Amino acid sequence: MIVYELSFWYFDEEPEDEDEVIIAVYSSRELAEKAIEKFKTHPRFAGREDDFYISEYGLNEPEWRDGFYVPEPDEFHIQLSDGYTIQKYADDCVVLEESDGSNIFKGTFQYYDENDQSILFMNTKNGWKYCFDKKKKKIYRKTKEEDQLKEFLKSWYGIETIDWKLIFKI
């Protein structure tokens, strides 16, 4: 059986402002998500709605399998506008997440660019470039040709330039 732990983590440059608490454990993800809506209004969590996390655990299964976890320096996240986050994992997997933590798009990418209407990704290993449309919440364009991507961005969004930002080096 899978259980869902609802927790709240907020880390700040000022350690006295940090907060971390396990709130509850639920029998379904849906119940945990409903609880987030309830706890968002609590004074302790007000203004920090993006700092709730749901973790999945197997009941009666050990969670500690390989010893203590030490984060790799290449594991991190990049906070984008509109609540989107690029989450980078040690295996070079990059995930675009919504503010509720749900995965929207997953792959191996080294560069990104963001504008008001879309988020772009580039995989330099295979040459693919992707355009994620924020409004439609889906990949709207996939190409290996940067000129095609630029033409698409100009005609659909009025964007003339791409400012690729490094996620990580290969």
MODELLER restraints for C-alpha pairs under 7 A, 6 or more apart:
rsr = mdl.restraints
at = mdl.atoms
rsr.add(forms.Gaussian(group=physical.xy_distance, feature=features.Distance(at['CA:1:A'], at['CA:58:A']), mean=5.78, stdev=0.5))
rsr.add(forms.Gaussian(group=physical.xy_distance, feature=features.Distance(at['CA:1:A'], at['CA:59:A']), mean=5.43, stdev=0.5))
rsr.add(forms.Gaussian(group=physical.xy_distance, feature=features.Distance(at['CA:2:A'], at['CA:56:A']), mean=6.60, stdev=0.5))
rsr.add(forms.Gaussian(group=physical.xy_distance, feature=features.Distance(at['CA:2:A'], at['CA:57:A']), mean=5.55, stdev=0.5))
rsr.add(forms.Gaussian(group=physical.xy_distance, feature=features.Distance(at['CA:2:A'], at['CA:58:A']), mean=4.52, stdev=0.5))
rsr.add(forms.Gaussian(group=physical.xy_distance, feature=features.Distance(at['CA:2:A'], at['CA:59:A']), mean=5.79, stdev=0.5))
rsr.add(forms.Gaussian(group=physical.xy_distance, feature=features.Distance(at['CA:3:A'], at['CA:25:A']), mean=6.56, stdev=0.5))
rsr.add(forms.Gaussian(group=physical.xy_distance, feature=features.Distance(at['CA:3:A'], at['CA:26:A']), mean=5.74, stdev=0.5))
rsr.add(forms.Gaussian(group=physical.xy_distance, feature=features.Distance(at['CA:3:A'], at['CA:27:A']), mean=4.98, stdev=0.5))
rsr.add(forms.Gaussian(group=physical.xy_distance, feature=features.Distance(at['CA:3:A'], at['CA:28:A']), mean=6.44, stdev=0.5))
rsr.add(forms.Gaussian(group=physical.xy_distance, feature=features.Distance(at['CA:3:A'], at['CA:56:A']), mean=5.90, stdev=0.5))
rsr.add(forms.Gaussian(group=physical.xy_distance, feature=features.Distance(at['CA:3:A'], at['CA:57:A']), mean=5.35, stdev=0.5))
rsr.add(forms.Gaussian(group=physical.xy_distance, feature=features.Distance(at['CA:3:A'], at['CA:58:A']), mean=6.25, stdev=0.5))
rsr.add(forms.Gaussian(group=physical.xy_distance, feature=features.Distance(at['CA:3:A'], at['CA:59:A']), mean=6.41, stdev=0.5))
rsr.add(forms.Gaussian(group=physical.xy_distance, feature=features.Distance(at['CA:4:A'], at['CA:25:A']), mean=5.41, stdev=0.5))
rsr.add(forms.Gaussian(group=physical.xy_distance, feature=features.Distance(at['CA:4:A'], at['CA:26:A']), mean=5.00, stdev=0.5))
rsr.add(forms.Gaussian(group=physical.xy_distance, feature=features.Distance(at['CA:4:A'], at['CA:27:A']), mean=6.23, stdev=0.5))
rsr.add(forms.Gaussian(group=physical.xy_distance, feature=features.Distance(at['CA:4:A'], at['CA:28:A']), mean=6.19, stdev=0.5))
rsr.add(forms.Gaussian(group=physical.xy_distance, feature=features.Distance(at['CA:4:A'], at['CA:29:A']), mean=5.99, stdev=0.5))
rsr.add(forms.Gaussian(group=physical.xy_distance, feature=features.Distance(at['CA:4:A'], at['CA:32:A']), mean=6.70, stdev=0.5))
rsr.add(forms.Gaussian(group=physical.xy_distance, feature=features.Distance(at['CA:4:A'], at['CA:54:A']), mean=6.16, stdev=0.5))
rsr.add(forms.Gaussian(group=physical.xy_distance, feature=features.Distance(at['CA:4:A'], at['CA:55:A']), mean=5.52, stdev=0.5))
rsr.add(forms.Gaussian(group=physical.xy_distance, feature=features.Distance(at['CA:4:A'], at['CA:56:A']), mean=4.77, stdev=0.5))
rsr.add(forms.Gaussian(group=physical.xy_distance, feature=features.Distance(at['CA:4:A'], at['CA:57:A']), mean=6.34, stdev=0.5))
rsr.add(forms.Gaussian(group=physical.xy_distance, feature=features.Distance(at['CA:5:A'], at['CA:24:A']), mean=5.92, stdev=0.5))
rsr.add(forms.Gaussian(group=physical.xy_distance, feature=features.Distance(at['CA:5:A'], at['CA:25:A']), mean=4.27, stdev=0.5))
rsr.add(forms.Gaussian(group=physical.xy_distance, feature=features.Distance(at['CA:5:A'], at['CA:26:A']), mean=6.31, stdev=0.5))
rsr.add(forms.Gaussian(group=physical.xy_distance, feature=features.Distance(at['CA:5:A'], at['CA:54:A']), mean=5.49, stdev=0.5))
rsr.add(forms.Gaussian(group=physical.xy_distance, feature=features.Distance(at['CA:5:A'], at['CA:55:A']), mean=5.09, stdev=0.5))
rsr.add(forms.Gaussian(group=physical.xy_distance, feature=features.Distance(at['CA:5:A'], at['CA:56:A']), mean=6.46, stdev=0.5))
rsr.add(forms.Gaussian(group=physical.xy_distance, feature=features.Distance(at['CA:6:A'], at['CA:22:A']), mean=6.19, stdev=0.5))
rsr.add(forms.Gaussian(group=physical.xy_distance, feature=features.Distance(at['CA:6:A'], at['CA:23:A']), mean=5.52, stdev=0.5))
rsr.add(forms.Gaussian(group=physical.xy_distance, feature=features.Distance(at['CA:6:A'], at['CA:24:A']), mean=5.36, stdev=0.5))
rsr.add(forms.Gaussian(group=physical.xy_distance, feature=features.Distance(at['CA:6:A'], at['CA:25:A']), mean=6.01, stdev=0.5))
rsr.add(forms.Gaussian(group=physical.xy_distance, feature=features.Distance(at['CA:6:A'], at['CA:32:A']), mean=6.14, stdev=0.5))
rsr.add(forms.Gaussian(group=physical.xy_distance, feature=features.Distance(at['CA:6:A'], at['CA:53:A']), mean=5.79, stdev=0.5))
rsr.add(forms.Gaussian(group=physical.xy_distance, feature=features.Distance(at['CA:6:A'], at['CA:54:A']), mean=4.73, stdev=0.5))
rsr.add(forms.Gaussian(group=physical.xy_distance, feature=features.Distance(at['CA:6:A'], at['CA:55:A']), mean=6.68, stdev=0.5))
rsr.add(forms.Gaussian(group=physical.xy_distance, feature=features.Distance(at['CA:7:A'], at['CA:21:A']), mean=5.68, stdev=0.5))
rsr.add(forms.Gaussian(group=physical.xy_distance, feature=features.Distance(at['CA:7:A'], at['CA:22:A']), mean=4.21, stdev=0.5))
rsr.add(forms.Gaussian(group=physical.xy_distance, feature=features.Distance(at['CA:7:A'], at['CA:23:A']), mean=5.17, stdev=0.5))
rsr.add(forms.Gaussian(group=physical.xy_distance, feature=features.Distance(at['CA:7:A'], at['CA:52:A']), mean=5.79, stdev=0.5))
rsr.add(forms.Gaussian(group=physical.xy_distance, feature=features.Distance(at['CA:7:A'], at['CA:53:A']), mean=5.27, stdev=0.5))
rsr.add(forms.Gaussian(group=physical.xy_distance, feature=features.Distance(at['CA:7:A'], at['CA:54:A']), mean=6.45, stdev=0.5))
rsr.add(forms.Gaussian(group=physical.xy_distance, feature=features.Distance(at['CA:8:A'], at['CA:20:A']), mean=5.51, stdev=0.5))
rsr.add(forms.Gaussian(group=physical.xy_distance, feature=features.Distance(at['CA:8:A'], at['CA:21:A']), mean=5.35, stdev=0.5))
rsr.add(forms.Gaussian(group=physical.xy_distance, feature=features.Distance(at['CA:8:A'], at['CA:22:A']), mean=6.42, stdev=0.5))
rsr.add(forms.Gaussian(group=physical.xy_distance, feature=features.Distance(at['CA:8:A'], at['CA:51:A']), mean=5.65, stdev=0.5))
rsr.add(forms.Gaussian(group=physical.xy_distance, feature=features.Distance(at['CA:8:A'], at['CA:52:A']), mean=4.47, stdev=0.5))
rsr.add(forms.Gaussian(group=physical.xy_distance, feature=features.Distance(at['CA:8:A'], at['CA:53:A']), mean=6.04, stdev=0.5))
rsr.add(forms.Gaussian(group=physical.xy_distance, feature=features.Distance(at['CA:9:A'], at['CA:19:A']), mean=5.76, stdev=0.5))
rsr.add(forms.Gaussian(group=physical.xy_distance, feature=features.Distance(at['CA:9:A'], at['CA:20:A']), mean=4.33, stdev=0.5))
rsr.add(forms.Gaussian(group=physical.xy_distance, feature=features.Distance(at['CA:9:A'], at['CA:21:A']), mean=6.63, stdev=0.5))
rsr.add(forms.Gaussian(group=physical.xy_distance, feature=features.Distance(at['CA:9:A'], at['CA:51:A']), mean=5.55, stdev=0.5))
rsr.add(forms.Gaussian(group=physical.xy_distance, feature=features.Distance(at['CA:9:A'], at['CA:52:A']), mean=6.60, stdev=0.5))
rsr.add(forms.Gaussian(group=physical.xy_distance, feature=features.Distance(at['CA:10:A'], at['CA:18:A']), mean=5.40, stdev=0.5))
rsr.add(forms.Gaussian(group=physical.xy_distance, feature=features.Distance(at['CA:10:A'], at['CA:19:A']), mean=5.04, stdev=0.5))
rsr.add(forms.Gaussian(group=physical.xy_distance, feature=features.Distance(at['CA:10:A'], at['CA:20:A']), mean=6.17, stdev=0.5))
rsr.add(forms.Gaussian(group=physical.xy_distance, feature=features.Distance(at['CA:10:A'], at['CA:51:A']), mean=5.94, stdev=0.5))
rsr.add(forms.Gaussian(group=physical.xy_distance, feature=features.Distance(at['CA:11:A'], at['CA:18:A']), mean=4.71, stdev=0.5))
rsr.add(forms.Gaussian(group=physical.xy_distance, feature=features.Distance(at['CA:11:A'], at['CA:19:A']), mean=6.59, stdev=0.5))
rsr.add(forms.Gaussian(group=physical.xy_distance, feature=features.Distance(at['CA:12:A'], at['CA:18:A']), mean=5.45, stdev=0.5))
rsr.add(forms.Gaussian(group=physical.xy_distance, feature=features.Distance(at['CA:26:A'], at['CA:32:A']), mean=5.85, stdev=0.5))
rsr.add(forms.Gaussian(group=physical.xy_distance, feature=features.Distance(at['CA:40:A'], at['CA:46:A']), mean=6.04, stdev=0.5))
rsr.add(forms.Gaussian(group=physical.xy_distance, feature=features.Distance(at['CA:40:A'], at['CA:49:A']), mean=5.82, stdev=0.5))
rsr.add(forms.Gaussian(group=physical.xy_distance, feature=features.Distance(at['CA:50:A'], at['CA:99:A']), mean=6.07, stdev=0.5))
rsr.add(forms.Gaussian(group=physical.xy_distance, feature=features.Distance(at['CA:72:A'], at['CA:90:A']), mean=6.50, stdev=0.5))
rsr.add(forms.Gaussian(group=physical.xy_distance, feature=features.Distance(at['CA:74:A'], at['CA:89:A']), mean=6.89, stdev=0.5))
rsr.add(forms.Gaussian(group=physical.xy_distance, feature=features.Distance(at['CA:74:A'], at['CA:90:A']), mean=5.86, stdev=0.5))
rsr.add(forms.Gaussian(group=physical.xy_distance, feature=features.Distance(at['CA:75:A'], at['CA:88:A']), mean=5.32, stdev=0.5))
rsr.add(forms.Gaussian(group=physical.xy_distance, feature=features.Distance(at['CA:75:A'], at['CA:89:A']), mean=4.74, stdev=0.5))
rsr.add(forms.Gaussian(group=physical.xy_distance, feature=features.Distance(at['CA:75:A'], at['CA:90:A']), mean=5.46, stdev=0.5))
rsr.add(forms.Gaussian(group=physical.xy_distance, feature=features.Distance(at['CA:76:A'], at['CA:87:A']), mean=6.08, stdev=0.5))
rsr.add(forms.Gaussian(group=physical.xy_distance, feature=features.Distance(at['CA:76:A'], at['CA:88:A']), mean=5.31, stdev=0.5))
rsr.add(forms.Gaussian(group=physical.xy_distance, feature=features.Distance(at['CA:76:A'], at['CA:89:A']), mean=6.94, stdev=0.5))
rsr.add(forms.Gaussian(group=physical.xy_distance, feature=features.Distance(at['CA:77:A'], at['CA:85:A']), mean=6.50, stdev=0.5))
rsr.add(forms.Gaussian(group=physical.xy_distance, feature=features.Distance(at['CA:77:A'], at['CA:86:A']), mean=5.39, stdev=0.5))
rsr.add(forms.Gaussian(group=physical.xy_distance, feature=features.Distance(at['CA:77:A'], at['CA:87:A']), mean=4.31, stdev=0.5))
rsr.add(forms.Gaussian(group=physical.xy_distance, feature=features.Distance(at['CA:77:A'], at['CA:88:A']), mean=5.86, stdev=0.5))
rsr.add(forms.Gaussian(group=physical.xy_distance, feature=features.Distance(at['CA:78:A'], at['CA:85:A']), mean=5.60, stdev=0.5))
rsr.add(forms.Gaussian(group=physical.xy_distance, feature=features.Distance(at['CA:78:A'], at['CA:86:A']), mean=5.02, stdev=0.5))
rsr.add(forms.Gaussian(group=physical.xy_distance, feature=features.Distance(at['CA:78:A'], at['CA:87:A']), mean=6.53, stdev=0.5))
rsr.add(forms.Gaussian(group=physical.xy_distance, feature=features.Distance(at['CA:79:A'], at['CA:85:A']), mean=4.66, stdev=0.5))
rsr.add(forms.Gaussian(group=physical.xy_distance, feature=features.Distance(at['CA:79:A'], at['CA:86:A']), mean=6.58, stdev=0.5))
rsr.add(forms.Gaussian(group=physical.xy_distance, feature=features.Distance(at['CA:83:A'], at['CA:98:A']), mean=6.05, stdev=0.5))
rsr.add(forms.Gaussian(group=physical.xy_distance, feature=features.Distance(at['CA:83:A'], at['CA:99:A']), mean=4.65, stdev=0.5))
rsr.add(forms.Gaussian(group=physical.xy_distance, feature=features.Distance(at['CA:84:A'], at['CA:96:A']), mean=6.88, stdev=0.5))
rsr.add(forms.Gaussian(group=physical.xy_distance, feature=features.Distance(at['CA:84:A'], at['CA:97:A']), mean=5.63, stdev=0.5))
rsr.add(forms.Gaussian(group=physical.xy_distance, feature=features.Distance(at['CA:84:A'], at['CA:98:A']), mean=4.75, stdev=0.5))
rsr.add(forms.Gaussian(group=physical.xy_distance, feature=features.Distance(at['CA:84:A'], at['CA:99:A']), mean=5.70, stdev=0.5))
rsr.add(forms.Gaussian(group=physical.xy_distance, feature=features.Distance(at['CA:85:A'], at['CA:96:A']), mean=5.76, stdev=0.5))
rsr.add(forms.Gaussian(group=physical.xy_distance, feature=features.Distance(at['CA:85:A'], at['CA:97:A']), mean=5.12, stdev=0.5))
rsr.add(forms.Gaussian(group=physical.xy_distance, feature=features.Distance(at['CA:85:A'], at['CA:98:A']), mean=6.48, stdev=0.5))
rsr.add(forms.Gaussian(group=physical.xy_distance, feature=features.Distance(at['CA:86:A'], at['CA:94:A']), mean=6.66, stdev=0.5))
rsr.add(forms.Gaussian(group=physical.xy_distance, feature=features.Distance(at['CA:86:A'], at['CA:95:A']), mean=5.68, stdev=0.5))
rsr.add(forms.Gaussian(group=physical.xy_distance, feature=features.Distance(at['CA:86:A'], at['CA:96:A']), mean=4.70, stdev=0.5))
rsr.add(forms.Gaussian(group=physical.xy_distance, feature=features.Distance(at['CA:86:A'], at['CA:97:A']), mean=6.33, stdev=0.5))
rsr.add(forms.Gaussian(group=physical.xy_distance, feature=features.Distance(at['CA:87:A'], at['CA:94:A']), mean=5.65, stdev=0.5))
rsr.add(forms.Gaussian(group=physical.xy_distance, feature=features.Distance(at['CA:87:A'], at['CA:95:A']), mean=5.10, stdev=0.5))
rsr.add(forms.Gaussian(group=physical.xy_distance, feature=features.Distance(at['CA:87:A'], at['CA:96:A']), mean=6.37, stdev=0.5))
rsr.add(forms.Gaussian(group=physical.xy_distance, feature=features.Distance(at['CA:88:A'], at['CA:94:A']), mean=4.60, stdev=0.5))
rsr.add(forms.Gaussian(group=physical.xy_distance, feature=features.Distance(at['CA:88:A'], at['CA:95:A']), mean=6.54, stdev=0.5))
rsr.add(forms.Gaussian(group=physical.xy_distance, feature=features.Distance(at['CA:92:A'], at['CA:108:A']), mean=6.00, stdev=0.5))
rsr.add(forms.Gaussian(group=physical.xy_distance, feature=features.Distance(at['CA:93:A'], at['CA:107:A']), mean=5.67, stdev=0.5))
rsr.add(forms.Gaussian(group=physical.xy_distance, feature=features.Distance(at['CA:93:A'], at['CA:108:A']), mean=5.07, stdev=0.5))
rsr.add(forms.Gaussian(group=physical.xy_distance, feature=features.Distance(at['CA:94:A'], at['CA:106:A']), mean=5.76, stdev=0.5))
rsr.add(forms.Gaussian(group=physical.xy_distance, feature=features.Distance(at['CA:94:A'], at['CA:107:A']), mean=5.44, stdev=0.5))
rsr.add(forms.Gaussian(group=physical.xy_distance, feature=features.Distance(at['CA:94:A'], at['CA:108:A']), mean=5.60, stdev=0.5))
rsr.add(forms.Gaussian(group=physical.xy_distance, feature=features.Distance(at['CA:94:A'], at['CA:109:A']), mean=6.31, stdev=0.5))
rsr.add(forms.Gaussian(group=physical.xy_distance, feature=features.Distance(at['CA:95:A'], at['CA:103:A']), mean=6.47, stdev=0.5))
rsr.add(forms.Gaussian(group=physical.xy_distance, feature=features.Distance(at['CA:95:A'], at['CA:105:A']), mean=5.73, stdev=0.5))
rsr.add(forms.Gaussian(group=physical.xy_distance, feature=features.Distance(at['CA:95:A'], at['CA:106:A']), mean=4.40, stdev=0.5))
rsr.add(forms.Gaussian(group=physical.xy_distance, feature=features.Distance(at['CA:95:A'], at['CA:107:A']), mean=6.57, stdev=0.5))
rsr.add(forms.Gaussian(group=physical.xy_distance, feature=features.Distance(at['CA:96:A'], at['CA:103:A']), mean=6.00, stdev=0.5))
rsr.add(forms.Gaussian(group=physical.xy_distance, feature=features.Distance(at['CA:96:A'], at['CA:104:A']), mean=5.55, stdev=0.5))
rsr.add(forms.Gaussian(group=physical.xy_distance, feature=features.Distance(at['CA:96:A'], at['CA:105:A']), mean=5.12, stdev=0.5))
rsr.add(forms.Gaussian(group=physical.xy_distance, feature=features.Distance(at['CA:96:A'], at['CA:106:A']), mean=6.35, stdev=0.5))
rsr.add(forms.Gaussian(group=physical.xy_distance, feature=features.Distance(at['CA:97:A'], at['CA:103:A']), mean=4.58, stdev=0.5))
rsr.add(forms.Gaussian(group=physical.xy_distance, feature=features.Distance(at['CA:97:A'], at['CA:104:A']), mean=5.55, stdev=0.5))
rsr.add(forms.Gaussian(group=physical.xy_distance, feature=features.Distance(at['CA:98:A'], at['CA:104:A']), mean=6.87, stdev=0.5))
rsr.add(forms.Gaussian(group=physical.xy_distance, feature=features.Distance(at['CA:108:A'], at['CA:123:A']), mean=6.31, stdev=0.5))
rsr.add(forms.Gaussian(group=physical.xy_distance, feature=features.Distance(at['CA:109:A'], at['CA:121:A']), mean=6.25, stdev=0.5))
rsr.add(forms.Gaussian(group=physical.xy_distance, feature=features.Distance(at['CA:109:A'], at['CA:122:A']), mean=5.46, stdev=0.5))
rsr.add(forms.Gaussian(group=physical.xy_distance, feature=features.Distance(at['CA:109:A'], at['CA:123:A']), mean=4.38, stdev=0.5))
rsr.add(forms.Gaussian(group=physical.xy_distance, feature=features.Distance(at['CA:110:A'], at['CA:122:A']), mean=6.18, stdev=0.5))
rsr.add(forms.Gaussian(group=physical.xy_distance, feature=features.Distance(at['CA:110:A'], at['CA:123:A']), mean=5.65, stdev=0.5))
rsr.add(forms.Gaussian(group=physical.xy_distance, feature=features.Distance(at['CA:110:A'], at['CA:124:A']), mean=6.61, stdev=0.5))
rsr.add(forms.Gaussian(group=physical.xy_distance, feature=features.Distance(at['CA:110:A'], at['CA:166:A']), mean=6.00, stdev=0.5))
rsr.add(forms.Gaussian(group=physical.xy_distance, feature=features.Distance(at['CA:110:A'], at['CA:167:A']), mean=5.07, stdev=0.5))
rsr.add(forms.Gaussian(group=physical.xy_distance, feature=features.Distance(at['CA:110:A'], at['CA:168:A']), mean=5.40, stdev=0.5))
rsr.add(forms.Gaussian(group=physical.xy_distance, feature=features.Distance(at['CA:110:A'], at['CA:169:A']), mean=6.55, stdev=0.5))
rsr.add(forms.Gaussian(group=physical.xy_distance, feature=features.Distance(at['CA:111:A'], at['CA:121:A']), mean=5.75, stdev=0.5))
rsr.add(forms.Gaussian(group=physical.xy_distance, feature=features.Distance(at['CA:111:A'], at['CA:122:A']), mean=5.16, stdev=0.5))
rsr.add(forms.Gaussian(group=physical.xy_distance, feature=features.Distance(at['CA:111:A'], at['CA:123:A']), mean=6.98, stdev=0.5))
rsr.add(forms.Gaussian(group=physical.xy_distance, feature=features.Distance(at['CA:111:A'], at['CA:164:A']), mean=5.80, stdev=0.5))
rsr.add(forms.Gaussian(group=physical.xy_distance, feature=features.Distance(at['CA:111:A'], at['CA:165:A']), mean=5.29, stdev=0.5))
rsr.add(forms.Gaussian(group=physical.xy_distance, feature=features.Distance(at['CA:111:A'], at['CA:166:A']), mean=4.57, stdev=0.5))
rsr.add(forms.Gaussian(group=physical.xy_distance, feature=features.Distance(at['CA:111:A'], at['CA:167:A']), mean=5.18, stdev=0.5))
rsr.add(forms.Gaussian(group=physical.xy_distance, feature=features.Distance(at['CA:112:A'], at['CA:120:A']), mean=5.23, stdev=0.5))
rsr.add(forms.Gaussian(group=physical.xy_distance, feature=features.Distance(at['CA:112:A'], at['CA:121:A']), mean=4.42, stdev=0.5))
rsr.add(forms.Gaussian(group=physical.xy_distance, feature=features.Distance(at['CA:112:A'], at['CA:122:A']), mean=6.26, stdev=0.5))
rsr.add(forms.Gaussian(group=physical.xy_distance, feature=features.Distance(at['CA:112:A'], at['CA:164:A']), mean=5.43, stdev=0.5))
rsr.add(forms.Gaussian(group=physical.xy_distance, feature=features.Distance(at['CA:112:A'], at['CA:165:A']), mean=5.31, stdev=0.5))
rsr.add(forms.Gaussian(group=physical.xy_distance, feature=features.Distance(at['CA:112:A'], at['CA:166:A']), mean=6.69, stdev=0.5))
rsr.add(forms.Gaussian(group=physical.xy_distance, feature=features.Distance(at['CA:112:A'], at['CA:167:A']), mean=6.86, stdev=0.5))
rsr.add(forms.Gaussian(group=physical.xy_distance, feature=features.Distance(at['CA:113:A'], at['CA:119:A']), mean=5.78, stdev=0.5))
rsr.add(forms.Gaussian(group=physical.xy_distance, feature=features.Distance(at['CA:113:A'], at['CA:120:A']), mean=5.00, stdev=0.5))
rsr.add(forms.Gaussian(group=physical.xy_distance, feature=features.Distance(at['CA:113:A'], at['CA:121:A']), mean=6.73, stdev=0.5))
rsr.add(forms.Gaussian(group=physical.xy_distance, feature=features.Distance(at['CA:113:A'], at['CA:162:A']), mean=6.75, stdev=0.5))
rsr.add(forms.Gaussian(group=physical.xy_distance, feature=features.Distance(at['CA:113:A'], at['CA:163:A']), mean=5.90, stdev=0.5))
rsr.add(forms.Gaussian(group=physical.xy_distance, feature=features.Distance(at['CA:113:A'], at['CA:164:A']), mean=5.12, stdev=0.5))
rsr.add(forms.Gaussian(group=physical.xy_distance, feature=features.Distance(at['CA:113:A'], at['CA:165:A']), mean=5.99, stdev=0.5))
rsr.add(forms.Gaussian(group=physical.xy_distance, feature=features.Distance(at['CA:114:A'], at['CA:120:A']), mean=6.18, stdev=0.5))
rsr.add(forms.Gaussian(group=physical.xy_distance, feature=features.Distance(at['CA:117:A'], at['CA:133:A']), mean=6.21, stdev=0.5))
rsr.add(forms.Gaussian(group=physical.xy_distance, feature=features.Distance(at['CA:117:A'], at['CA:134:A']), mean=5.61, stdev=0.5))
rsr.add(forms.Gaussian(group=physical.xy_distance, feature=features.Distance(at['CA:117:A'], at['CA:135:A']), mean=6.92, stdev=0.5))
rsr.add(forms.Gaussian(group=physical.xy_distance, feature=features.Distance(at['CA:117:A'], at['CA:157:A']), mean=6.99, stdev=0.5))
rsr.add(forms.Gaussian(group=physical.xy_distance, feature=features.Distance(at['CA:118:A'], at['CA:131:A']), mean=6.48, stdev=0.5))
rsr.add(forms.Gaussian(group=physical.xy_distance, feature=features.Distance(at['CA:118:A'], at['CA:132:A']), mean=5.38, stdev=0.5))
rsr.add(forms.Gaussian(group=physical.xy_distance, feature=features.Distance(at['CA:118:A'], at['CA:133:A']), mean=4.57, stdev=0.5))
rsr.add(forms.Gaussian(group=physical.xy_distance, feature=features.Distance(at['CA:118:A'], at['CA:134:A']), mean=5.19, stdev=0.5))
rsr.add(forms.Gaussian(group=physical.xy_distance, feature=features.Distance(at['CA:119:A'], at['CA:131:A']), mean=5.91, stdev=0.5))
rsr.add(forms.Gaussian(group=physical.xy_distance, feature=features.Distance(at['CA:119:A'], at['CA:132:A']), mean=5.10, stdev=0.5))
rsr.add(forms.Gaussian(group=physical.xy_distance, feature=features.Distance(at['CA:119:A'], at['CA:133:A']), mean=6.75, stdev=0.5))
rsr.add(forms.Gaussian(group=physical.xy_distance, feature=features.Distance(at['CA:120:A'], at['CA:130:A']), mean=5.54, stdev=0.5))
rsr.add(forms.Gaussian(group=physical.xy_distance, feature=features.Distance(at['CA:120:A'], at['CA:131:A']), mean=4.59, stdev=0.5))
rsr.add(forms.Gaussian(group=physical.xy_distance, feature=features.Distance(at['CA:120:A'], at['CA:132:A']), mean=6.13, stdev=0.5))
rsr.add(forms.Gaussian(group=physical.xy_distance, feature=features.Distance(at['CA:121:A'], at['CA:129:A']), mean=5.60, stdev=0.5))
rsr.add(forms.Gaussian(group=physical.xy_distance, feature=features.Distance(at['CA:121:A'], at['CA:130:A']), mean=5.11, stdev=0.5))
rsr.add(forms.Gaussian(group=physical.xy_distance, feature=features.Distance(at['CA:121:A'], at['CA:131:A']), mean=6.64, stdev=0.5))
rsr.add(forms.Gaussian(group=physical.xy_distance, feature=features.Distance(at['CA:122:A'], at['CA:128:A']), mean=5.93, stdev=0.5))
rsr.add(forms.Gaussian(group=physical.xy_distance, feature=features.Distance(at['CA:122:A'], at['CA:129:A']), mean=4.40, stdev=0.5))
rsr.add(forms.Gaussian(group=physical.xy_distance, feature=features.Distance(at['CA:122:A'], at['CA:130:A']), mean=6.46, stdev=0.5))
rsr.add(forms.Gaussian(group=physical.xy_distance, feature=features.Distance(at['CA:123:A'], at['CA:129:A']), mean=6.41, stdev=0.5))
rsr.add(forms.Gaussian(group=physical.xy_distance, feature=features.Distance(at['CA:127:A'], at['CA:144:A']), mean=5.34, stdev=0.5))
rsr.add(forms.Gaussian(group=physical.xy_distance, feature=features.Distance(at['CA:128:A'], at['CA:142:A']), mean=6.86, stdev=0.5))
rsr.add(forms.Gaussian(group=physical.xy_distance, feature=features.Distance(at['CA:128:A'], at['CA:143:A']), mean=5.69, stdev=0.5))
rsr.add(forms.Gaussian(group=physical.xy_distance, feature=features.Distance(at['CA:128:A'], at['CA:144:A']), mean=4.55, stdev=0.5))
rsr.add(forms.Gaussian(group=physical.xy_distance, feature=features.Distance(at['CA:129:A'], at['CA:142:A']), mean=5.71, stdev=0.5))
rsr.add(forms.Gaussian(group=physical.xy_distance, feature=features.Distance(at['CA:129:A'], at['CA:143:A']), mean=5.37, stdev=0.5))
rsr.add(forms.Gaussian(group=physical.xy_distance, feature=features.Distance(at['CA:129:A'], at['CA:144:A']), mean=5.76, stdev=0.5))
rsr.add(forms.Gaussian(group=physical.xy_distance, feature=features.Distance(at['CA:130:A'], at['CA:139:A']), mean=6.70, stdev=0.5))
rsr.add(forms.Gaussian(group=physical.xy_distance, feature=features.Distance(at['CA:130:A'], at['CA:141:A']), mean=5.69, stdev=0.5))
rsr.add(forms.Gaussian(group=physical.xy_distance, feature=features.Distance(at['CA:130:A'], at['CA:142:A']), mean=4.55, stdev=0.5))
rsr.add(forms.Gaussian(group=physical.xy_distance, feature=features.Distance(at['CA:130:A'], at['CA:143:A']), mean=6.65, stdev=0.5))
rsr.add(forms.Gaussian(group=physical.xy_distance, feature=features.Distance(at['CA:131:A'], at['CA:139:A']), mean=5.62, stdev=0.5))
rsr.add(forms.Gaussian(group=physical.xy_distance, feature=features.Distance(at['CA:131:A'], at['CA:140:A']), mean=5.69, stdev=0.5))
rsr.add(forms.Gaussian(group=physical.xy_distance, feature=features.Distance(at['CA:131:A'], at['CA:141:A']), mean=5.02, stdev=0.5))
rsr.add(forms.Gaussian(group=physical.xy_distance, feature=features.Distance(at['CA:131:A'], at['CA:142:A']), mean=6.49, stdev=0.5))
rsr.add(forms.Gaussian(group=physical.xy_distance, feature=features.Distance(at['CA:132:A'], at['CA:138:A']), mean=5.50, stdev=0.5))
rsr.add(forms.Gaussian(group=physical.xy_distance, feature=features.Distance(at['CA:132:A'], at['CA:139:A']), mean=4.23, stdev=0.5))
rsr.add(forms.Gaussian(group=physical.xy_distance, feature=features.Distance(at['CA:132:A'], at['CA:140:A']), mean=5.74, stdev=0.5))
rsr.add(forms.Gaussian(group=physical.xy_distance, feature=features.Distance(at['CA:133:A'], at['CA:139:A']), mean=6.12, stdev=0.5))
rsr.add(forms.Gaussian(group=physical.xy_distance, feature=features.Distance(at['CA:133:A'], at['CA:140:A']), mean=5.92, stdev=0.5))
rsr.add(forms.Gaussian(group=physical.xy_distance, feature=features.Distance(at['CA:143:A'], at['CA:149:A']), mean=6.70, stdev=0.5))
rsr.add(forms.Gaussian(group=physical.xy_distance, feature=features.Distance(at['CA:150:A'], at['CA:160:A']), mean=6.81, stdev=0.5))
rsr.add(forms.Gaussian(group=physical.xy_distance, feature=features.Distance(at['CA:153:A'], at['CA:159:A']), mean=5.35, stdev=0.5))
rsr.add(forms.Gaussian(group=physical.xy_distance, feature=features.Distance(at['CA:154:A'], at['CA:160:A']), mean=5.42, stdev=0.5))
